Amino acid sequence: MSSHGPAPVEFAVDLSAHEMLRRAHVLDALGPDWDPGEALRGEEEAYALLYSGLDAEQQRVYDELVSAGVLPPRGEGHAAP
């Protein structure tokens, strides 16, 4: 008997089938009327509204965050696909 313990066992789990099932459930939950283009436009509109009407100090902070790469510039396709 070796003092180093048992030999390591290779362990792998293939989640491909589970991922395909998960995606099927997501699309089923979204329904047949879901329009990804419309969803993206809605996200872009929400983003624009979120950063509209900033006062001078808020705009300065926003500009710093954009310059630092923390936030994307407006109109750069930043909404989640």
Residue pairs with C-beta under 8 A, 6 or more apart in sequence:
27 34
36 81
40 79
40 81
43 79
43 80
44 79
47 74
47 78
47 79
48 74
51 62
51 74
54 62
62 71
65 71
66 72
66 73
71 78
72 78
